[in-house]
Amino acid sequence: MYDRLGIGGVVGLLLALGGIALIAWQAPIVAAGLAFVLAGLALVVRALVGNVMRQFGMV
């Protein structure tokens, strides 16, 4: 998995998790909502990228 993300993706993932942890320290319910929003956004982006790659015959 790490070879697919690259160094930028790993750093971005760590920053996102660190940000959610910081928010959870102050407001756990807000952090849970933010985590759901980020997970939903990730699923949408994954589906869009998969569809584009399929249209170009890369899958």
C-alpha positions in Angstrom: 0.0 0.0 0.0 2.8 2.4 0.8 4.4 2.0 -2.6 1.2 3.1 -4.2 0.7 6.2 -2.1 4.2 7.5 -2.3 5.9 9.8 0.3 3.4 12.6 -0.3 0.4 10.3 0.2 1.8 8.9 3.4 2.6 12.4 4.8 -0.9 13.5 3.8 -2.5 10.6 5.6 -0.4 11.2 8.7 -1.4 14.9 8.7 -5.1 14.0 8.3 -5.0 11.5 11.2 -3.0 14.0 13.3 -5.6 16.7 12.6 -8.5 14.4 13.5 -6.7 13.4 16.7 -6.1 17.0 17.7 -9.8 17.8 17.1 -10.8 14.7 19.0 -8.8 15.9 22.0 -10.9 19.0 22.2 -14.3 17.9 20.7 -14.8 14.2 20.2 -18.2 14.4 18.5 -16.9 17.0 16.0 -13.9 14.8 15.2 -16.2 11.8 14.6 -18.3 13.8 12.1 -15.1 15.1 10.4 -13.8 11.5 10.2 -17.1 10.4 8.5 -16.9 13.3 6.0 -13.3 12.5 5.1 -14.1 8.8 4.7 -17.0 9.6 2.5 -14.9 12.0 0.4 -12.2 9.3 0.0 -14.8 6.8 -1.2 -16.2 9.3 -3.8 -12.7 10.1 -5.1 -11.8 6.4 -5.3 -15.0 5.7 -7.3 -14.3 8.6 -9.7 -10.7 7.6 -10.3 -11.8 4.0 -10.9 -14.4 5.1 -13.4 -11.9 7.4 -15.3 -9.3 4.6 -15.4 -11.9 2.1 -16.6 -12.9 4.5 -19.4 -9.3 4.8 -20.6 -8.9 1.0 -20.4 -6.3 1.1 -17.6 -8.1 -1.3 -15.2 
